Amino acid sequence: MEQSINWALIAPILIVQLILLVLALVDWMKQENTRGPRLLWLFIILFVNILGPILYFLFGKKE
């Protein structure tokens, strides 16, 4: 039995993930200081899927 992928459910999640990733990376590049090591936040943004950019905006970005 072949399973088909329901793109109507997956596409919005992928689009939101891509937008969050791009926004977080752009903001990370502009920020001189972050809460914690800058390089660590880069890895979190890149490798922790949807939660990485959200965590960066909530906890990593200095006001």
C-alpha positions in Angstrom: 0.0 0.0 0.0 1.5 3.3 -1.1 1.0 6.3 1.2 0.6 9.7 -0.4 1.8 12.8 1.3 -0.9 15.3 2.1 0.9 18.5 1.0 -2.0 20.7 2.1 -1.0 20.0 5.7 2.8 19.9 5.3 3.3 22.9 3.0 2.2 25.6 5.5 4.4 24.2 8.2 7.4 24.2 5.8 6.7 27.7 4.8 6.4 28.9 8.4 9.7 27.1 9.2 11.5 28.7 6.3 10.2 32.2 7.1 11.2 31.8 10.8 14.6 30.5 9.8 15.3 33.4 7.4 14.1 36.1 9.9 16.1 34.6 12.7 19.3 34.4 10.6 18.9 38.0 9.4 18.3 39.2 12.9 21.2 37.1 14.3 23.6 38.7 11.7 22.5 42.2 12.7 22.8 41.6 16.4 26.2 42.3 17.9 25.3 40.9 21.3 23.1 38.0 22.3 22.2 36.3 25.5 24.8 33.6 25.5 27.4 32.8 22.8 26.5 34.0 19.4 27.8 30.9 17.7 25.7 28.7 19.9 22.6 30.6 18.9 23.5 30.2 15.2 23.6 26.4 15.7 20.3 26.4 17.6 18.6 28.5 14.8 19.9 26.2 12.1 19.6 22.8 13.6 16.5 22.9 16.0 13.9 23.0 13.2 10.9 25.3 14.0 11.8 25.7 17.7 15.3 27.0 17.1 14.3 30.4 15.7 11.4 30.7 18.2 13.8 30.1 21.1 16.2 32.7 19.6 13.5 35.3 19.5 12.3 34.5 23.0 15.6 34.0 24.8 18.6 34.8 22.7 17.9 38.2 21.3 19.0 41.1 23.5 16.6 44.0 23.6 
